[in-house]
């Protein structure tokens, strides 16, 4: 099963939705490759990163994600307006903070508790970027 899926929510607002699947070398590697391809193919978007269903992410995979962010910083800055993280779980918030210790997002970001709040924030960020 896929570790995460990306889909279009509205205009140039996309959602990166994590599944309840445990990270493995294979599915996490595939996820990072698909994420890079997505960034190459799209631009001027706001990304909602929905961690509502996320499970605990082992330190090894947190490090992979941090390294991926560092390695792709210019691509992210060039293509993404902002990121909105949906993180209802305090444990997952802790994991996210651990990833950000390795490397913070290179674009403005917000962390919210639920998906409707993320949609609202994404629309605001998208509107602000078009002014």
VOVO-742933 format. One record per residue (C-alpha): x, y, z; residue in three letters. Coordinates in pm, 1 decimal. Example, Ala and Ser with C-alpha at 12.3 -4.5 7.8 and 13.67 -1.06 7.14 Angstrom:
! residues 2
       east      north         up    aa
     1230.0     -450.0      780.0   Ala
     1367.0     -106.0      714.0   Ser
This chain:
! residues 131
       east      north         up    aa
        0.0        0.0        0.0   Unk
      111.6      357.4      -71.8   Unk
      259.8      557.6      211.6   Unk
      102.4      883.1       85.7   Unk
     -114.3     1020.8     -193.8   Unk
     -121.5     1366.1     -352.3   Unk
     -440.8     1507.0     -497.7   Unk
     -579.9     1842.5     -609.6   Unk
     -814.1     2002.0     -356.7   Unk
     -899.6     2331.5     -525.6   Unk
     -737.0     2556.1     -787.2   Unk
     -367.9     2546.9     -695.5   Unk
     -421.5     2386.8     -353.7   Unk
     -303.1     2028.5     -325.4   Unk
     -324.5     1774.3      -45.7   Unk
      -51.8     1532.0       54.5   Unk
     -244.7     1268.1      250.6   Unk
      -57.3     1009.8      452.3   Unk
     -210.3      664.2      482.4   Unk
     -220.3      446.8      792.7   Unk
       45.5      226.0      635.6   Unk
      372.4      177.3      821.3   Unk
      676.8      323.8      647.9   Unk
      905.8       71.1      483.7   Unk
     1221.4      125.1      281.6   Unk
     1025.3       52.6      -36.3   Unk
      711.2      260.6       19.0   Unk
      895.4      555.4      174.3   Unk
     1149.1      565.2     -108.0   Unk
      864.7      556.3     -360.5   Unk
      684.1      834.1     -171.2   Unk
      992.1     1059.6     -183.1   Unk
     1038.5      995.0     -557.4   Unk
      670.8     1071.9     -627.0   Unk
      689.5     1385.2     -412.6   Unk
      989.9     1512.1     -607.2   Unk
      813.9     1441.7     -936.6   Unk
      507.1     1629.9     -814.0   Unk
      718.7     1935.3     -730.6   Unk
      883.8     1922.4    -1072.2   Unk
      546.7     1912.1    -1251.0   Unk
      357.1     2180.9    -1054.8   Unk
      418.1     2537.7     -941.5   Unk
      270.3     2824.3     -742.8   Unk
       70.7     2596.1     -516.8   Unk
      -15.5     2566.5     -150.5   Unk
       33.5     2217.7       -8.1   Unk
     -188.3     2085.9      269.4   Unk
        6.9     1808.5      436.1   Unk
     -254.7     1595.3      606.4   Unk
     -106.6     1392.1      888.7   Unk
     -446.1     1307.5     1040.7   Unk
     -395.0      935.6      981.3   Unk
      -17.6      928.8     1024.4   Unk
      141.4      663.8     1235.6   Unk
      463.1      683.6     1433.3   Unk
      755.4      746.5     1198.8   Unk
     1081.6      577.4     1291.7   Unk
     1387.1      799.9     1334.6   Unk
     1545.3      655.2     1019.9   Unk
     1253.0      776.0      807.6   Unk
     1240.3     1113.0      985.9   Unk
     1604.4     1155.7      889.3   Unk
     1527.0     1055.2      528.4   Unk
     1252.4     1319.3      518.0   Unk
     1476.1     1585.7      667.8   Unk
     1749.1     1504.9      416.8   Unk
     1496.5     1510.5      130.5   Unk
     1382.6     1858.5      238.0   Unk
     1743.3     1977.9      255.1   Unk
     1832.5     1823.6      -82.6   Unk
     1524.0     1970.8     -252.1   Unk
     1511.9     2309.3      -79.3   Unk
     1553.7     2514.1     -397.5   Unk
     1287.8     2314.1     -581.2   Unk
     1041.8     2356.3     -293.3   Unk
     1107.9     2732.3     -269.1   Unk
     1064.9     2773.3     -643.9   Unk
      738.7     2579.3     -669.2   Unk
      550.5     2598.5     -338.4   Unk
      389.4     2913.1     -194.3   Unk
      333.3     2769.0      154.9   Unk
      257.0     2450.0      345.7   Unk
      -24.6     2384.5      591.4   Unk
       22.0     2083.6      819.5   Unk
     -280.7     1902.7      964.0   Unk
     -151.7     1742.4     1283.0   Unk
     -423.3     1659.5     1538.0   Unk
     -205.9     1421.6     1740.7   Unk
       44.7     1556.8     1995.1   Unk
      268.8     1256.5     1922.3   Unk
      273.8     1329.4     1549.9   Unk
      337.9     1698.9     1624.8   Unk
      643.6     1584.7     1818.5   Unk
      758.8     1375.2     1521.3   Unk
      710.7     1672.5     1290.2   Unk
      918.1     1889.1     1522.9   Unk
     1189.0     1620.8     1514.8   Unk
     1191.9     1632.2     1133.5   Unk
     1214.4     2011.5     1146.6   Unk
     1518.6     1979.8     1374.9   Unk
     1696.1     1815.4     1081.3   Unk
     1561.7     2074.3      836.4   Unk
     1279.6     2328.9      861.0   Unk
     1052.2     2377.8      561.1   Unk
     1202.0     2627.3      317.6   Unk
      863.6     2798.3      267.4   Unk
      619.1     2959.1      510.3   Unk
      419.9     2699.2      703.1   Unk
      135.4     2670.3      950.1   Unk
       33.4     2378.4     1172.3   Unk
     -338.1     2328.2     1237.7   Unk
     -549.3     2068.9     1421.6   Unk
     -801.2     1966.2     1156.2   Unk
     -861.8     1952.2      782.6   Unk
    -1131.7     2224.8      757.9   Unk
     -895.0     2464.4      932.4   Unk
     -620.2     2364.7      687.3   Unk
     -848.6     2433.0      390.8   Unk
     -929.0     2777.1      529.5   Unk
     -560.9     2858.4      586.5   Unk
     -463.3     2729.6      240.9   Unk
     -722.0     2950.6       70.2   Unk
     -596.9     3253.5      268.0   Unk
     -233.3     3181.9      181.5   Unk
     -322.1     3125.5     -182.7   Unk
     -519.7     3451.2     -198.7   Unk
     -239.8     3648.0      -32.9   Unk
       12.9     3514.3     -283.2   Unk
     -197.0     3638.0     -577.2   Unk
     -204.6     4000.1     -460.3   Unk
